[in-house]
Amino acid sequence: MSPRHAQHRDPRGHWLLLILVLSAVAAALLFEGWTTHAVAEAQTKRDCTEPVPKAADTGDPVVRITGDKVETAAMPARTVALTYDSGPDPVWTPRLLDLLRKHHAHATFFLSGAQAAREPDLVRRIRAEGHEIGSFTYNKTDLGSVSAFRNRLELSLTQTALAGSAGVSTSLLRLPNTTQADTMCGGEWRAARRAAADGYLLVAADGPYRKPSQGLIRQYTQTDAAYRETKKLLGDRNVKEFTTVTAGLGMPSANAPVSAIDRGQGRGLIWVQTLGHAFVSAMTWVLGITGGLALLRLVMLVVLARTHVRRLQRFRPGSPWLREVNEPVTVLVPAYNEEAGIEGTVRSLLASTHPYLQIIVIDDGSTDRTADIATWINDPRVQVIRQPNAGKAAALNTGLAYARYDIVVMVDADTVFEPDAMYRLIQPLAHPAIGAVSGNTKVANRRRMLGRWQHLEYVFGFNLDRRMFEVLECMPTVPGAIGAFRRDALLGVGGVSEDTLAEDTDLTMALWRAGWRVVYEESAIAWTEVPTKLGQLWRQRYRWCYGTLQSMWKHRRALGEVGPAGRFARRGLTYLTLFQVLLPLLAPVVDVFALYGALFLDPVQSVGVWLVFLVVQMAGAGYALRLDRERLRTLWAMPFQLLVYRQLMYLVIIQSVVSALLGTRLKWHRMQRSGSAAELIRGPVAYKSLSSK
């Protein structure tokens, strides 16, 4: 193993940090959803099943319950208590306060705890100007329709919000959806008794028939209508005093200062709700932007893939009719403990319709029979080189030193070529400006769900991307499974670099910077074995993504270069950064917000948006399968891929980004092979049969 790639411990603390961040965001969102989008039935008053007790049905608006004793009270003559429900409202509360101050009047504001947490400055202004504050529950919930636990939670959270915003508590309560005292019937009366047991004074309102000169409690909401009615009432000369409820009754103030601990808890509540509200607002924009970018990417893929197809149907530099390429080819097959598949790989190369081959198997210190099996094939075109374990890049460079021909094809030791793949792969090299050609990699072991998901990814992601990259002239990777190169181009960039774990991506970017073009030959097909277990898949993609990030950072200066290098960097690196790094990093938070939408917004709309996204994705995947001449029935696995596989890939990217930022170095992870790709060469119709599966 190269010292450059010595293993260090993978970072673990960032997973705890991610869990903590997502948990905090989820908690803030749940709280925001509950306070902003409460269940509708909790805000709707149920029909009364029994009237209020006679002792409370006196017509007076203030009710005190002490044990089994019920007392009522009303405002004295010519005394009016103006009361305002809900709020504070950022528009009308300041106007009402200005109006009251102009007339030297005081009032009682029954505030929603949720609104108080959102508008703490207005709560402080209400208190500072001498007005009284009462509770209207936290979420304007009909307490007669919810459980006793929800009752206590609504009232306690409101007290916490008032403590955090104004540093006070309150002993006044107005039950939402009640007007006069006799409307506190049925479940409302039971809720009133529970609240009274906690020390609350219940405040309703007088009926519309009662005149201001008789003394009354008037109930308003914080709206423009309330402003007009208040202005009219303040001009009534039959009223001697406009005051608060407790002042009118000759009672001590309902508001008392709270302890520093209660104030701190209240501020914490305000911060949580502020965070949730800010996150919801921000994510609304983020969802719109990410959704637009995802749709833009899909449109780009389909349109540019179609452009690629049309070019093939007409003319493309390097197409076979420019001139036929029949030069001999050196094939490099680096291998480390690949005894399960090495024979199948080499025999598929020997069966190629392009016979002029030098096949070099570089055994990189295998501890199994890899080198022996390759030697036993006993064909003069096959050469086996043994070396101490030094890594894949070093093995390729060793093989390159033994290459006799000007065209070099690199092949992974678990890959099986179709008979005409070699011939088709090298044809684009007829054009002198092309330095490398990417082939079409297909998944061999696709029978199980994980294999099907990777099959869809290879066809819809990798191969459709490569069509787009060729049109835009920014191909970032020639895969290690199947790629052709000019030998002088490889030597010109110093061979295969060991600076990154994604040596194929690093090499491709280096070729662009050296002035070479890189294209995609979709008809050159090779079959590869993909991971069959989640742990293997994680390690493979972790290495790929980490190595890609290394390569992007290594070649970042190409952004300022001119010619093919600059064109590649400004298009390719920008695309990779935006769509394969930044957007996936937002995915977990976006998923949490999607769950928030399903729970607290419109679930039908949320599911509908997801279904539209799924249909669009499936349409794009169907087009990609059609271009690759694959059967469409594999699409049934795509919904599960979006729900499970996509999340795993996003976590891989997060892990890779954190590892890159921390400077963690990784070892080369070898996948356990079963040799399933090698089964393709057993039988004359093996290739055809696999394509139809």
C-alpha positions in Angstrom: 0.0 0.0 0.0 1.3 3.4 -0.8 2.3 5.5 2.2 0.3 8.3 0.6 -2.8 6.3 1.2 -2.1 5.0 4.6 -5.2 4.4 6.6 -6.2 6.9 9.3 -9.3 6.6 11.4 -12.4 7.8 9.6 -14.0 10.8 11.3 -16.8 9.8 13.7 -17.7 12.9 15.6 -19.3 14.5 12.6 -22.0 11.9 12.6 -22.9 12.8 16.2 -22.9 16.5 15.1 -25.1 15.7 12.1 -27.6 13.8 14.3 -27.6 16.7 16.8 -28.2 19.3 14.1 -30.9 17.3 12.4 -32.5 16.6 15.7 -32.5 20.3 16.6 -33.9 21.2 13.2 -36.5 18.5 13.5 -37.5 19.7 17.0 -37.7 23.3 15.9 -39.7 22.3 12.9 -42.1 20.2 14.9 -42.6 23.1 17.3 -43.0 25.6 14.5 -45.5 23.3 12.8 -47.5 22.7 15.9 -47.7 26.4 16.7 -48.3 27.6 13.2 -50.3 24.9 11.7 -52.2 23.4 14.6 -54.8 20.7 14.0 -57.9 22.4 12.7 -60.3 20.5 15.0 -58.3 21.8 18.0 -59.3 25.4 17.0 -63.0 24.6 16.3 -65.5 24.8 19.1 -67.6 21.7 19.7 -71.3 21.9 20.3 -72.2 22.2 23.9 -73.6 19.1 25.5 -74.6 20.7 28.8 -75.0 24.4 29.9 -72.9 26.3 32.3 -73.9 26.1 36.0 -76.5 28.5 37.1 -74.0 30.2 39.3 -72.0 31.2 36.3 -75.0 32.1 34.1 -75.6 35.5 35.7 -74.8 37.6 32.7 -71.5 38.9 34.3 -68.4 38.4 32.1 -65.8 37.6 34.8 -65.9 34.2 36.5 -63.9 33.0 39.5 -64.0 29.3 40.4 -62.8 28.3 43.9 -63.3 24.6 44.4 -67.1 24.1 44.0 -67.8 27.8 44.6 -68.5 30.0 41.5 -68.5 33.8 41.6 -69.1 36.3 38.8 -68.3 40.0 38.5 -68.8 42.9 36.1 -67.4 46.3 35.4 -68.9 49.2 37.5 -71.0 51.8 35.7 -69.3 54.1 33.2 -66.2 51.9 33.3 -65.1 50.1 30.1 -62.5 47.4 29.8 -61.3 47.1 26.2 -60.0 43.6 25.5 -58.3 42.4 22.4 -57.9 38.7 21.6 -55.1 36.9 19.8 -52.0 38.7 18.5 -49.9 40.7 19.0 -50.5 41.5 15.4 -47.5 43.3 13.7 -49.8 45.6 11.8 -52.8 46.4 14.0 -51.4 46.1 17.5 -49.1 49.1 17.1 -52.0 51.1 15.6 -54.3 50.2 18.5 -51.6 51.1 21.0 -51.1 54.5 19.4 -54.9 55.1 19.5 -55.1 54.1 23.2 -52.1 56.3 24.1 -53.7 59.2 22.2 -56.8 58.9 24.4 -54.9 58.1 27.6 -56.7 54.8 27.8 -55.6 51.3 29.0 -56.8 47.9 27.8 -56.3 44.2 28.3 -54.6 42.2 25.6 -55.3 38.4 25.6 -52.3 37.2 23.7 -51.5 34.0 21.9 -48.3 32.5 23.3 -47.1 31.6 19.8 -47.7 35.1 18.6 -46.0 36.6 21.7 -42.9 34.5 20.9 -42.9 35.8 17.4 -43.4 39.5 18.4 -41.6 39.9 21.8 -41.0 43.6 21.1 -44.7 44.3 20.9 -45.4 42.3 24.1 -42.9 44.5 25.9 -44.5 47.6 24.4 -47.9 46.6 25.6 -46.6 46.1 29.1 -44.5 49.2 29.1 -47.5 51.4 28.2 -49.4 50.2 31.2 -51.7 47.7 29.5 -52.6 44.4 31.0 -51.7 41.0 29.4 -53.9 37.9 29.6 -53.6 34.4 28.1 -55.4 33.3 25.0 -53.7 29.9 25.1 -50.5 29.2 23.1 -52.1 28.3 19.9 -55.6 29.7 20.2 -56.8 26.2 20.9 -60.3 25.3 22.0 -59.4 23.9 25.4 -62.8 22.1 25.6 -61.9 19.9 22.6 -58.5 18.7 23.6 -57.0 16.5 26.3 -56.1 17.6 29.8 -52.4 17.3 28.9 -52.9 19.6 25.9 -54.7 22.0 28.2 -51.8 22.3 30.6 -49.3 22.5 27.7 -51.2 25.3 26.0 -51.3 27.4 29.2 -47.8 26.7 30.5 -46.2 27.5 27.1 -48.1 30.8 27.0 -46.7 31.7 30.4 -43.2 30.7 29.3 -43.6 32.9 26.2 -44.8 35.9 28.3 -41.9 35.4 30.7 -39.4 35.4 27.8 -40.8 38.4 26.0 -42.0 40.7 28.8 -40.7 39.1 32.0 -44.2 38.7 33.5 -46.8 36.0 34.2 -50.6 36.4 34.0 -53.5 35.1 36.0 -56.1 36.1 33.4 -57.5 33.7 30.8 -59.9 34.0 28.0 -60.9 30.7 26.4 -60.8 30.9 22.6 -64.1 30.6 20.8 -66.0 32.1 23.8 -67.8 35.4 24.0 -70.2 35.7 26.9 -69.9 33.6 30.0 -72.7 31.3 29.1 -70.7 30.1 26.1 -68.3 28.4 28.4 -70.5 25.3 28.3 -69.8 21.6 28.0 -66.1 20.9 27.5 -65.3 24.5 27.9 -66.6 24.5 31.5 -64.5 21.5 32.4 -61.4 23.3 30.8 -62.4 26.5 32.8 -62.4 24.5 36.1 -59.0 23.0 35.4 -57.6 26.5 34.6 -59.2 28.0 37.7 -57.6 25.3 39.8 -54.2 26.6 38.5 -55.2 30.1 39.7 -56.7 31.7 36.5 -59.5 34.2 36.5 -61.8 33.5 33.6 -62.7 36.6 31.5 -65.5 36.6 28.9 -67.3 39.7 27.5 -70.6 41.4 27.9 -73.3 41.0 25.3 -73.8 43.6 22.6 -77.0 44.8 24.2 -75.1 46.2 27.2 -74.5 50.0 27.1 -71.1 51.5 27.9 -72.7 53.7 30.6 -73.7 50.5 32.5 -70.0 49.4 32.5 -68.9 46.6 30.3 -66.1 44.4 29.0 -65.9 44.7 25.2 -64.2 42.0 23.2 -62.3 42.7 19.9 -59.9 40.9 17.7 -56.9 42.8 16.5 -58.1 43.9 13.0 -59.1 47.1 11.2 -62.7 46.6 12.3 -61.5 46.5 15.9 -59.6 49.7 15.3 -62.7 51.5 14.0 -64.9 50.3 16.8 -62.3 51.2 19.4 -62.0 54.7 18.0 -65.8 55.1 18.1 -66.1 53.8 21.7 -63.3 56.0 22.9 -65.3 59.0 21.9 -68.3 58.0 24.0 -68.9 60.7 26.7 -70.9 58.4 28.9 -67.7 56.5 29.7 -65.7 57.8 32.7 -62.7 55.4 32.5 -61.2 53.0 30.0 -59.1 50.7 32.0 -57.8 47.1 32.5 -60.0 44.2 33.7 -58.3 43.9 37.1 -58.2 47.7 37.6 -61.9 48.0 36.8 -62.7 45.2 39.3 -60.5 46.8 42.0 -58.2 43.8 42.0 -54.3 43.6 42.0 -52.7 43.5 38.6 -52.9 40.2 36.9 -49.3 40.5 35.8 -46.4 39.7 38.1 -42.7 39.6 37.5 -41.0 36.2 37.0 -37.8 34.8 38.2 -34.6 34.8 36.2 -34.9 31.1 35.5 -38.4 31.5 34.1 -37.2 34.4 32.0 -34.3 32.3 30.6 -36.7 29.4 29.8 -38.9 31.9 28.0 -36.1 33.3 26.0 -35.1 29.7 25.0 -38.7 29.1 23.8 -38.6 32.2 21.7 -35.2 31.2 20.2 -36.6 27.7 19.3 -39.6 29.2 17.7 -37.6 31.8 15.9 -35.2 29.2 14.6 -38.1 27.0 13.4 -39.8 30.0 11.7 -36.6 31.2 10.1 -35.8 27.6 8.9 -39.2 27.2 7.4 -38.9 30.5 5.6 -35.4 29.7 4.3 -36.3 26.2 3.3 -39.2 27.4 1.3 -36.7 29.3 -0.9 -34.2 26.5 -0.8 -36.8 24.0 -1.9 -37.8 26.2 -4.8 -34.2 26.7 -5.9 -33.2 23.1 -5.5 -36.3 21.9 -7.2 -35.7 24.3 -10.1 -32.0 23.2 -10.3 -33.0 19.5 -10.2 -35.5 20.1 -13.0 -33.0 22.1 -15.0 -30.4 19.3 -14.6 -32.9 16.7 -15.8 -33.9 18.9 -18.8 -30.2 19.4 -19.6 -29.5 15.7 -19.4 -32.4 14.8 -21.7 -31.9 17.6 -24.3 -28.1 17.2 -24.5 -28.4 13.4 -24.6 -30.7 13.8 -27.5 -28.2 16.2 -29.1 -25.5 13.5 -28.6 -27.7 10.9 -30.3 -28.3 13.2 -33.3 -24.5 13.9 -33.6 -23.9 10.2 -33.7 -26.5 9.8 -36.5 -24.8 12.5 -38.5 -21.1 13.1 -37.8 -18.8 13.3 -34.9 -15.1 13.9 -34.9 -13.6 10.5 -34.3 -16.5 8.5 -35.6 -15.6 5.3 -37.6 -16.1 6.9 -41.0 -13.4 9.5 -40.4 -11.0 6.5 -40.7 -11.0 3.1 -39.2 -8.6 2.4 -36.3 -7.0 -1.0 -36.4 -3.8 -0.3 -34.6 -2.7 -2.8 -31.9 -3.7 -2.1 -28.3 -2.1 -2.6 -25.0 -4.6 -3.6 -22.3 -3.7 -2.9 -18.6 -5.5 -5.0 -16.0 -4.4 -4.0 -12.5 -5.5 -6.7 -10.0 -5.4 -7.2 -6.2 -6.9 -10.4 -4.8 -9.2 -10.8 -7.9 -9.1 -14.6 -8.3 -12.9 -14.7 -8.6 -13.0 -12.7 -11.8 -9.6 -12.3 -13.3 -10.0 -15.3 -15.7 -13.3 -14.1 -17.0 -11.9 -10.6 -17.6 -8.8 -11.8 -19.5 -10.8 -14.4 -21.6 -13.4 -11.8 -22.6 -10.5 -9.6 -23.8 -9.0 -12.5 -25.7 -12.4 -13.1 -27.4 -12.4 -9.5 -28.7 -13.0 -9.0 -32.5 -10.0 -6.7 -32.3 -7.2 -9.3 -32.2 -4.1 -7.1 -32.0 -3.7 -7.1 -28.3 -1.0 -7.0 -25.6 -2.8 -7.8 -22.3 -0.7 -7.0 -19.2 -2.1 -8.2 -15.9 -0.4 -6.3 -13.0 -0.7 -8.3 -9.8 -0.4 -5.7 -7.0 0.8 -8.0 -4.2 -2.2 -10.3 -4.2 -2.4 -12.8 -1.4 -4.6 -15.2 -3.4 -4.2 -17.0 -6.7 -4.8 -14.0 -8.9 -1.4 -14.0 -10.6 -1.4 -17.8 -11.0 -4.8 -17.9 -12.6 -3.8 -15.2 -15.1 -0.6 -17.1 -15.9 -2.4 -20.4 -16.4 -4.4 -18.9 -19.3 -1.3 -19.6 -21.4 -1.9 -17.2 -24.3 1.1 -15.3 -25.8 -0.8 -12.1 -25.8 -1.1 -12.3 -22.0 1.8 -11.0 -19.8 1.7 -11.2 -16.0 3.7 -8.8 -13.9 4.0 -9.2 -10.2 4.9 -6.4 -7.8 4.6 -5.6 -4.1 1.4 -4.0 -3.1 1.6 -0.3 -4.0 -1.9 0.7 -5.0 -3.9 0.8 -8.2 -2.2 3.9 -9.7 1.2 2.4 -9.1 0.1 -0.8 -10.8 -1.1 1.1 -13.8 2.1 3.0 -14.1 4.0 -0.3 -13.9 1.9 -1.7 -16.7 2.4 1.5 -18.7 6.1 1.1 -18.6 5.7 -2.3 -20.3 3.2 -1.1 -22.9 4.5 -1.6 -26.5 1.6 0.1 -28.4 0.4 3.6 -28.8 -3.2 2.9 -27.7 -3.7 1.9 -24.1 -6.9 0.5 -22.7 -7.4 0.3 -18.9 -9.7 -2.4 -17.5 -10.7 -3.3 -14.0 -10.1 -6.9 -13.1 -13.8 -7.5 -12.4 -15.0 -6.3 -15.8 -16.0 -8.4 -18.8 -15.9 -6.9 -22.4 -18.4 -7.7 -25.1 -16.6 -9.1 -28.2 -16.8 -5.8 -30.2 -16.2 -3.5 -27.3 -12.5 -3.1 -27.9 -12.9 -2.3 -31.5 -15.7 0.3 -30.9 -13.8 1.8 -27.9 -10.8 2.8 -29.9 -12.5 4.2 -33.0 -12.9 7.8 -31.7 -9.1 8.0 -31.4 -9.1 8.5 -35.2 -9.4 12.1 -34.4 -6.0 13.6 -33.4 -7.4 15.9 -30.8 -9.0 13.1 -28.7 -6.8 11.8 -26.0 -9.2 9.5 -24.2 -12.4 7.6 -24.7 -14.9 6.5 -22.0 -16.8 3.3 -22.6 -20.3 2.2 -21.5 -20.2 0.3 -18.2 -23.2 -1.9 -17.4 -24.1 -3.7 -14.2 -23.8 -7.5 -14.5 -25.3 -8.6 -11.1 -28.6 -6.7 -11.2 -31.0 -9.4 -10.1 -31.4 -8.2 -6.5 -32.7 -4.9 -5.4 -29.4 -3.3 -4.6 -28.1 -4.3 -8.0 -31.1 -2.9 -9.7 -30.7 0.4 -8.0 -27.1 0.6 -9.1 -28.1 -0.5 -12.6 -30.5 2.5 -12.8 -27.8 4.7 -11.4 -25.3 3.6 -14.0 -27.8 4.0 -16.9 -29.6 7.2 -15.7 -26.8 8.8 -13.8 -23.4 7.9 -15.2 -24.1 7.1 -18.8 -26.6 9.8 -19.4 -24.3 12.3 -17.7 -21.5 11.2 -20.0 -23.6 12.0 -23.1 -24.2 15.5 -21.7 -20.5 15.9 -20.8 -19.4 15.0 -24.3 -21.7 17.6 -25.8 -20.5 20.2 -23.3 -16.8 19.1 -23.7 -16.3 18.6 -20.0 -16.1 14.8 -19.4 -14.7 14.5 -15.8 -14.1 10.8 -15.6 -13.0 7.9 -17.9 -14.0 5.0 -15.7 -11.4 2.5 -14.7 -13.6 -0.3 -15.9 -13.3 0.6 -19.6 -11.3 3.5 -21.0 -9.0 4.0 -24.0 -6.0 6.4 -24.0 -3.3 7.6 -26.3 0.0 6.4 -24.8 1.7 9.7 -25.5 -1.1 11.6 -23.8 -0.6 9.4 -20.7 3.1 10.0 -20.7 2.6 13.7 -21.3 0.8 14.1 -18.0 3.2 11.9 -16.1 1.2 8.7 -16.1 -1.4 7.9 -13.5 -1.1 10.1 -10.5 -1.1 8.7 -6.9 -2.3 12.0 -5.4 -5.9 11.0 -5.1 -8.0 7.9 -4.6 -10.0 8.5 -7.8 -7.1 8.0 -10.1 -9.4 7.8 -13.1 -11.0 11.1 -12.4 -7.6 12.7 -11.6 -6.2 11.4 -14.9 -9.1 12.6 -17.0 -8.9 16.1 -15.6 -5.1 16.1 -16.2 -5.7 15.2 -19.8 -8.1 18.1 -20.3 -5.6 20.5 -18.8 -3.0 19.1 -21.2 -5.2 20.2 -24.1 -6.7 16.8 -25.0 -10.4 16.1 -25.6 -12.3 13.3 -23.9 -15.3 11.6 -25.5 -17.9 8.9 -24.7 -18.4 5.8 -26.9 -21.7 4.3 -25.8 -21.5 1.3 -28.1 -18.4 0.0 -26.4 -20.0 -2.1 -23.6 -18.4 -3.7 -20.6 -20.0 -5.5 -17.8 -18.9 -5.0 -14.2 -19.7 -6.5 -10.9 -21.2 -4.0 -8.4 -21.3 -4.3 -4.6 -24.0 -6.7 -3.2 -24.0 -5.5 0.4 -24.6 -2.0 1.8 -21.3 -2.0 3.6 -19.4 -2.7 0.4 -21.4 -0.1 -1.5 -20.7 2.5 1.2 -16.9 1.9 1.1 -16.8 2.0 -2.7 -18.8 5.2 -3.1 -17.1 6.8 -0.2 -13.7 6.2 -1.9 -15.1 7.4 -5.3 -16.6 10.6 -3.8 -13.6 11.4 -1.6 -11.3 10.9 -4.6 -13.4 13.0 -6.8 -13.3 15.8 -4.2 -9.5 15.5 -4.1 -9.3 15.7 -7.9 -11.6 18.7 -8.0 -9.4 20.5 -5.5 -6.2 19.5 -7.2 -7.4 20.8 -10.6 -9.2 23.9 -9.3 -6.7 26.3 -11.0 -8.0 25.1 -14.3 -10.9 27.5 -13.8 -8.6 30.4 -14.7 -7.1 28.7 -17.7 -8.0 29.0 -21.4 -8.8 26.6 -24.2 -10.0 23.0 -23.4 -8.8 23.1 -19.9 -10.7 26.3 -18.9 -13.8 25.2 -20.8 -13.7 21.8 -19.0 -13.2 23.4 -15.6 -15.9 26.1 -15.9 -18.4 23.6 -17.1 -17.4 20.3 -15.5 -16.1 21.4 -12.1 -19.0 23.9 -11.7 -21.5 21.1 -12.5 -19.8 18.7 -10.1 -19.7 21.3 -7.3 -23.3 22.3 -7.7 -25.1 19.0 -8.4 -22.9 16.4 -6.8 -21.6 18.2 -3.8 -23.7 21.2 -2.7 -27.2 20.0 -3.4 -26.6 16.6 -1.9 -25.3 18.3 1.3 -28.8 19.9 1.7 -30.7 16.7 1.0 -31.1 15.5 4.7 -32.4 18.9 5.8 -34.7 19.1 2.7 -36.0 15.6 3.5 -36.8 16.7 7.1 -38.6 19.7 5.7 -40.6 17.5 3.3 -41.7 15.5 6.3 -42.7 18.7 7.9 -44.8 19.6 4.9 -46.6 16.3 5.0 -47.4 16.6 8.7 -48.2 20.3 9.1 -48.9 21.8 5.7 -51.0 20.2 3.0 -50.2 16.5 2.9 -51.9 16.0 -0.4 -49.9 18.8 -1.9 -46.6 17.5 -0.4 -47.3 13.9 -1.7 -48.4 15.4 -5.0 -45.1 17.3 -5.4 -43.1 14.1 -4.6 -45.1 12.1 -7.1 -44.6 14.7 -9.8 -40.8 14.6 -9.0 -41.0 10.8 -9.2 -42.8 10.8 -12.5 -40.3 13.3 -14.0 -37.4 11.2 -12.7 -38.9 8.0 -14.1 -39.5 9.7 -17.5 -35.8 10.7 -17.6 -34.7 7.2 -16.5 -37.0 5.6 -19.1 -35.4 7.7 -21.8 -31.9 6.7 -20.6 -32.9 3.0 -20.6 -34.2 3.4 -24.1 -31.0 5.0 -25.3 -29.0 2.2 -23.7 -31.4 -0.4 -25.2 -32.4 -1.7 -21.8 -35.8 -2.9 -20.8 -38.1 -0.4 -19.1 -39.5 -2.9 -16.5 -36.5 -2.0 -14.2 -38.3 1.3 -13.5 -40.5 -0.3 -10.9 -37.5 -0.2 -8.5 -37.0 3.6 -8.9 -39.5 4.8 -6.2 -37.6 2.6 -3.6 -34.3 3.9 -5.0 -35.4 7.5 -4.2 -36.6 6.6 -0.7 -33.6 4.5 0.4 -30.7 4.4 -2.0 -30.6 8.2 -2.6 -30.4 8.8 1.1 -27.4 6.5 1.4 -25.6 8.3 -1.4 -26.2 11.6 0.2 -24.8 10.4 3.5 -21.7 9.2 1.6 -21.2 12.7 0.2 -21.5 14.2 3.6 -19.0 11.7 5.0 -16.6 12.5 2.1 -16.9 16.2 2.4 -16.2 16.1 6.1 -13.2 13.7 5.6 -11.8 16.1 3.0 -12.2 19.1 5.2 -10.5 17.3 8.1 -7.7 16.1 5.9 -8.4 12.4 6.6 -6.6 10.0 4.3 -8.2 6.7 3.3 -6.9 3.3 2.3 -7.8 1.6 -0.9 -11.0 -0.4 -0.1 -11.2 -3.7 -2.0 -14.6 -5.1 -2.7 -15.3 -8.8 -2.2 -15.9 -10.3 -5.6 -18.1 -13.3 -6.5 -17.1 -13.5 -10.2 -20.7 -12.9 -11.4 -19.5 -10.7 -14.3 -17.2 -13.5 -15.5 -20.3 -15.7 -16.0 -21.1 -13.6 -19.0 -18.5 -15.4 -21.2 -20.0 -18.8 -20.5 -22.1 -19.6 -23.5 -22.5 -18.1 -26.9 -25.6 -16.0 -26.1 -24.5 -14.8 -22.7 -24.3 -11.1 -23.6 -27.6 -11.0 -25.3 -29.4 -12.8 -22.4 -28.0 -10.4 -19.8 -29.1 -7.3 -21.7 -32.6 -8.6 -21.7 -32.8 -9.2 -17.9 
